[in-house]
Amino acid sequence: RAAGPLQDATVVEVGPGPGGLTRALLAAGSARVVAIERDARCLPALAEIAERYPGRLEVVHDDALKLDIARLVTGPAKIVANLPYNVATPLLVGWLQAEPWRPWYLSMTLMFQREVAERICARPGSKSYGRLSVLSQWRCEAEIAFDVGPKAFTPPPKVTSSIAVLYPRGNPLPCPADALQRVTAAAFGQRRKMLRQSLKSLGGADLLERTGIEPERRAETLDIAEFVALANALSG
């Protein structure tokens, strides 16, 4: 539901497991579902679903972290996934680094632990605002669609989950992705320190002077545009 209309869409699903969500995506009218599953024990169940929906489900037995997913799809696609929690953040960050931009996907509708979803969508000045917030919102509009309680799963986890929806921006502020990663890693790696100290390893005083950002500020007070300015100063 949160992924929007799926009729005639190509959907990429990571970590389908035995295929509960996969069935729902196909039943909702997805023209093609590419299901990427690392665990061989889940393949027989997925093969049964593929037989029920001939020509519409492609099961890829591989590690999504090592896979060039863009090669598996032709034309725009939607990513819809209940991501394995241990790889959810690395997968998201990888998709956010897609080049060229706009990326191969139209949207990402992803389930995370609630605290991770809050970090993705957090605004400057909030306690959840951090590196993942900046990397996500630099290139995407992000929002939490709804929460999913533990009772929705068997066995129930100890944490609440949330569905985050991300839409790629048409024209994100230009800057090198690697420079933005370095700046955010340094700034939020010592988030309680002033920027003149947390960015010291990157030549903080010079960066701050060139961008006009006060050295006494802390990372959680900077907005996306200010982090982009720091990244551009670092790279150039």
C-alpha positions as CSV (number, residue, x, y, z in Angstrom):
1,R,0.0,0.0,0.0
2,A,2.8,2.4,1.0
3,A,4.6,1.7,-2.3
4,G,1.7,3.2,-4.3
5,P,0.2,1.7,-7.5
6,L,2.1,-1.4,-8.6
7,Q,0.1,-2.3,-11.7
8,D,2.5,-2.9,-14.5
9,A,5.5,-2.0,-12.3
10,T,8.8,-3.8,-12.0
11,V,9.5,-4.4,-8.3
12,V,12.8,-5.3,-6.7
13,E,12.5,-7.2,-3.4
14,V,15.5,-7.9,-1.2
15,G,15.3,-10.7,1.4
16,P,11.9,-12.2,0.5
17,G,12.4,-15.2,2.7
18,P,9.6,-17.7,2.0
19,G,7.7,-15.1,0.0
20,G,5.0,-13.6,2.1
21,L,5.5,-10.1,0.7
22,T,6.4,-11.5,-2.7
23,R,2.9,-13.0,-3.0
24,A,1.3,-9.7,-2.0
25,L,3.3,-7.8,-4.6
26,L,2.3,-10.2,-7.4
27,A,-1.3,-10.2,-6.3
28,A,-1.3,-6.4,-6.4
29,G,-0.5,-6.5,-10.1
30,S,3.2,-6.1,-10.3
31,A,4.3,-7.0,-13.9
32,R,7.6,-8.4,-12.7
33,V,9.1,-9.0,-9.3
34,V,12.9,-9.6,-9.0
35,A,13.4,-11.3,-5.6
36,I,17.0,-11.4,-4.3
37,E,17.5,-14.0,-1.7
38,R,20.8,-15.2,-0.1
39,D,19.4,-18.1,1.9
40,A,19.1,-21.2,-0.2
41,R,16.5,-22.7,2.2
42,C,14.0,-20.2,1.0
43,L,14.4,-21.0,-2.7
44,P,11.9,-23.9,-2.9
45,A,9.1,-21.8,-1.5
46,L,9.9,-19.0,-3.9
47,A,10.0,-21.4,-6.8
48,E,6.4,-22.5,-5.9
49,I,5.3,-18.9,-6.1
50,A,7.1,-18.5,-9.5
51,E,5.1,-21.5,-10.8
52,R,1.9,-19.8,-9.7
53,Y,2.8,-16.6,-11.5
54,P,4.5,-17.7,-14.7
55,G,6.9,-15.2,-16.2
56,R,6.3,-12.6,-13.5
57,L,8.7,-13.7,-10.7
58,E,12.5,-13.9,-11.1
59,V,14.3,-15.3,-8.1
60,V,18.0,-14.3,-7.8
61,H,20.1,-16.4,-5.4
62,D,22.8,-13.9,-4.4
63,D,24.0,-11.4,-1.8
64,A,22.3,-8.1,-2.5
65,L,25.2,-6.2,-0.9
66,K,27.5,-7.5,-3.7
67,L,25.1,-7.5,-6.6
68,D,24.7,-4.8,-9.2
69,I,20.9,-4.7,-9.1
70,A,20.6,-2.1,-11.8
71,R,21.6,-4.8,-14.3
72,L,18.7,-7.0,-13.4
73,V,16.0,-4.4,-14.3
74,T,15.1,-2.7,-17.6
75,G,13.4,0.6,-17.2
76,P,12.3,2.2,-13.9
77,A,11.6,0.0,-11.0
78,K,10.4,0.3,-7.4
79,I,12.3,-1.2,-4.4
80,V,9.9,-2.7,-1.9
81,A,11.5,-4.8,0.9
82,N,11.3,-6.0,4.4
83,L,15.1,-5.7,4.7
84,P,17.1,-8.0,6.9
85,Y,18.0,-5.7,9.8
86,N,21.7,-6.5,9.8
87,V,22.2,-5.3,6.3
88,A,19.4,-2.7,6.0
89,T,21.6,0.4,6.4
90,P,24.5,-0.7,4.2
91,L,22.0,-1.5,1.4
92,L,20.2,1.8,1.7
93,V,23.5,3.8,1.7
94,G,24.6,1.9,-1.4
95,W,21.4,2.7,-3.3
96,L,21.7,6.3,-2.3
97,Q,25.2,6.4,-4.0
98,A,23.8,5.3,-7.4
99,E,25.4,7.0,-10.4
100,P,24.4,8.6,-12.6
101,W,21.5,10.3,-10.7
102,R,18.5,10.0,-11.2
103,P,18.9,6.3,-10.2
104,W,17.4,3.2,-11.7
105,Y,14.5,3.1,-9.1
106,L,11.5,5.4,-8.8
107,S,11.0,4.9,-5.1
108,M,12.1,2.8,-2.1
109,T,9.5,1.5,0.3
110,L,11.5,-0.2,3.1
111,M,10.9,-1.7,6.5
112,F,13.5,-0.8,9.2
113,Q,13.7,-0.9,13.0
114,R,11.7,2.1,14.2
115,E,14.9,3.9,15.4
116,V,16.6,3.5,12.0
117,A,13.6,4.9,10.1
118,E,13.5,7.8,12.5
119,R,17.2,8.5,11.7
120,I,16.5,8.4,8.0
121,C,13.7,11.0,8.2
122,A,15.0,13.2,11.1
123,R,15.3,16.9,10.8
124,P,18.2,19.1,12.0
125,G,18.2,19.7,15.7
126,S,16.4,16.5,16.6
127,K,18.0,13.8,18.7
128,S,17.7,11.3,15.8
129,Y,19.3,13.6,13.2
130,G,22.6,12.1,12.0
131,R,24.8,10.9,9.2
132,L,22.0,8.6,7.8
133,S,19.6,11.6,7.8
134,V,21.9,13.7,5.7
135,L,22.9,11.0,3.2
136,S,19.2,10.0,2.8
137,Q,17.7,13.5,2.5
138,W,20.5,14.9,0.3
139,R,19.2,12.8,-2.6
140,C,15.7,11.7,-1.6
141,E,12.6,13.0,0.1
142,A,12.0,10.6,3.0
143,E,9.0,10.0,5.2
144,I,7.7,7.4,7.6
145,A,4.5,5.9,6.3
146,F,3.4,3.8,9.3
147,D,4.6,1.6,12.1
148,V,4.4,-2.2,12.3
149,G,4.1,-3.7,15.8
150,P,5.9,-6.9,16.9
151,K,2.6,-8.9,16.8
152,A,2.7,-8.7,13.0
153,F,5.6,-11.1,13.0
154,T,6.1,-14.7,14.0
155,P,8.0,-15.0,16.2
156,P,7.5,-11.4,17.3
157,P,10.7,-9.3,17.6
158,K,11.5,-7.1,20.6
159,V,11.3,-3.9,18.6
160,T,8.7,-1.9,16.6
161,S,9.3,-1.6,12.9
162,S,8.5,1.3,10.6
163,I,7.9,1.6,6.8
164,A,10.1,4.4,5.3
165,V,9.4,5.7,1.8
166,L,12.1,7.5,-0.1
167,Y,11.6,9.3,-3.5
168,P,14.7,10.3,-5.4
169,R,15.0,14.1,-5.9
170,G,15.2,15.3,-9.5
171,N,18.0,17.8,-8.8
172,P,19.8,17.2,-5.5
173,L,22.3,19.8,-4.5
174,P,25.5,19.0,-6.4
175,C,28.5,17.6,-4.5
176,P,30.8,14.5,-4.6
177,A,29.1,11.6,-2.7
178,D,32.5,10.4,-1.3
179,A,33.2,13.9,0.1
180,L,29.8,14.1,1.8
181,Q,30.4,10.7,3.3
182,R,33.7,11.8,4.7
183,V,32.4,15.1,6.1
184,T,29.3,13.4,7.8
185,A,31.4,10.6,9.2
186,A,33.8,13.0,10.8
187,A,31.1,15.5,12.0
188,F,28.8,12.9,13.5
189,G,31.6,10.6,14.7
190,Q,32.1,13.2,17.5
191,R,28.6,14.8,17.4
192,R,28.8,16.4,20.9
193,K,32.0,18.3,20.0
194,M,32.1,21.6,18.2
195,L,32.8,21.4,14.4
196,R,36.2,23.0,14.8
197,Q,37.2,19.9,16.7
198,S,35.1,17.1,15.0
199,L,36.3,18.2,11.5
200,K,39.9,18.8,12.6
201,S,41.2,15.7,10.7
202,L,39.7,17.2,7.5
203,G,41.2,20.6,7.9
204,G,38.2,21.8,9.8
205,A,39.3,25.5,10.4
206,D,39.8,26.0,6.6
207,L,36.6,24.3,5.6
208,L,34.5,26.3,8.1
209,E,36.1,29.6,7.1
210,R,35.5,28.9,3.4
211,T,31.9,28.0,4.0
212,G,31.1,30.6,6.5
213,I,29.9,28.1,9.1
214,E,30.6,29.0,12.7
215,P,33.2,26.7,14.2
216,E,31.3,26.6,17.6
217,R,28.3,24.8,16.0
218,R,27.7,21.1,16.4
219,A,26.9,18.6,13.6
220,E,23.2,18.2,14.5
221,T,22.5,21.9,13.9
222,L,23.6,21.9,10.2
223,D,21.1,21.4,7.5
224,I,21.7,19.4,4.2
225,A,22.8,22.5,2.3
226,E,25.5,23.3,4.8
227,F,26.9,19.7,4.7
228,V,26.9,19.9,1.0
229,A,28.9,23.2,1.2
230,L,31.4,21.5,3.5
231,A,31.7,18.5,1.1
232,N,32.3,20.8,-1.9
233,A,34.9,22.7,0.0
234,L,36.6,19.5,1.0
235,S,36.7,18.2,-2.6
236,G,37.7,21.5,-4.2
